[in-house]
């Protein structure tokens, strides 16, 4: 039996999902990882057919060499780990099984480069600029306009994204990012992004105004297919996503097509092929559907794949694996005949997770279809990031107010115990 290799940087729920999708294609699945603690290895051994250990999974040459030592003809290499998508694609190139150029993923993980490529393709976007010191706040604010958003140039999960309305706030936000990012355990912030030092240089964008949506796009042999529009009607003051709906409760067919067109045009303009992408958009009052975020090479995070499968019958994880391996497209089912809601719950404060309580009580609520907890004991949780700790899928709600009421009810039941790190 041929074997595909799943590369992980840290353990997570996605590994089990990707391994299951690999096996569904008729292939074996081995895990490429850095050396593990015995207990963690024993737990993962129940999921995979074997292990390939390397000292650094970000080293494409080392990953390729280790896989080549295992088999001369790997079926493919896959990952959903944001920080190593480009290096895993490079390993696939070295092994002769690449499906999308690694250079495309390298570019898409640079948010400033993405803005430049989309603008060159004639797609709408906010004014943007890089800021490399607090002293540049006035000039950057003048170039971009206020209010604005400042964020890491290669971040994810809304890590240290801040909205600013004045020059002083922009300068203070710069100092906050420059102080906090060097402390992050996320390895991507400690590597250059081209010539940009992501610990010192950040992206500033003009603030977009309008409803927020997400679209997963599958690109197979140059043809881009949008999966569905996901609406984000519940967002708190820190822009944390609290609730999503698929399909949106009130969105015309014309507006749906506009969002689809913007998402697929962006995916193709960025050079994505035989892969997937999760794109976030704002339907700006002036610019129309505008790309906010591009997560290339992986499907939506958290339990959004569950949401999409319930709503559409399309398994985006199975689709992503099929695209990465070049296997036949997976079979598709039918979605539920009613909108599906997705509620997200975060731990408050910063610390390592001890336990999560109350999820069984939430599962017993009449509207709840499924509860998915994606964090694990010992994991560092922080207010700086949108870490989708507990995810609740629901149906049977009438409108956004109904969904918000369900979120409030569930929030009273879910309890996170953290210990100082």
ABEGO torsion letter per residue (X at the ends): XBBBBBBBABBBAAAAAAAAAAAAAGBBBBBBBBBBBAAAAAAAAAABAEBBBBABAABAAAAAAAAAAABABBAEBBBABAAAAAAAAAAAAAAGABABBAAAAAAAABAAAAAAAAAAAGBBBBBBBBBABAAAAAAAAAAAEOBBBBBBAABBGGBGBBBBABAAAAAAAAAAAAAAAAABABAAAABBBEABBAAABBBBBBBBBEBBBBBBBBBBGGBBBBABBBBBABBBAAGBBABBBOBBABBBAAAAAAAAAAAAAAAAAAGBBGBBBBBBBBBBAAAEBBBABBBBGBBBBEAAAAAAAAAAGBBAAAAAAAAAAGBBBBBBBBBBABBBBBBBBBBBEBEBBABBBGAAAAAABAABABBBBABBBGBBBBAABBBBABBBBBBGBABAAAAAAAAAAAAAABBBBBBBX
